[in-house]
């Protein structure tokens, strides 16, 4: 497996003040979820420390935490590697996402006001521009922001907390298929906005369920 070398300028050096251990963890997690560090990549402590401008200790602690959370695999006598998700893991996670987000869409249709709908439309505009510019990173980030906004408009704190637990991992799975989903994904987002605007709870749930299922199927096709 290739080691953790990254293109120059990919990783900004971390500022010293503040909880360094947490910031190193967040930086590595972001690199993993955006696939700057792809699945299977060998993570060398000294190289990561050099990129981040820190000592090896906070990197080691971050890798241990990421191993506990399932983002990294620590292998005896081999070192740390970015976890390679199985087909079953992806299927289970994306199935749970479908349940959570369909309910969020239904609640958003019941609760969203005009300001919330405008915010969704603006995110949709931004996502469509990202697709047109073939800016995959921006498209993925805007897609995540759109779904987070729907969850916020649902107004259910417990549901939002559960969604937050799977959000980053969903982004991890979505990144490889973002270009394939492309424009169609944002067409589906427009359909969802229309259902929410019409306060059609059933339709909003159906559109979101179909939308997330399309992503799940595309992921399986990409991996097969």
Secondary structure, 3 states (H helix, E strand, C coil): CCCCCCCCCCCCCCCCCCCHHHHHHHHHHHHHHCCCCCCCCEECHHHHHHHHCCCHHHHHHHHHHHHHCCCEEEECCCEEEECCCCHHHHHHHHHHHHHHHHHHHHHHHHHCCHHHHHHHHHHHHHHHHHHHCCCHHHHHHHHHHHHHHHHHHHCCHHHHHHHHHHHHHHHHHHHCCHHHHHHHHHHHHHHHHHHHHCCCHHHHHHHHHHHHHHHHHHHHHHHC
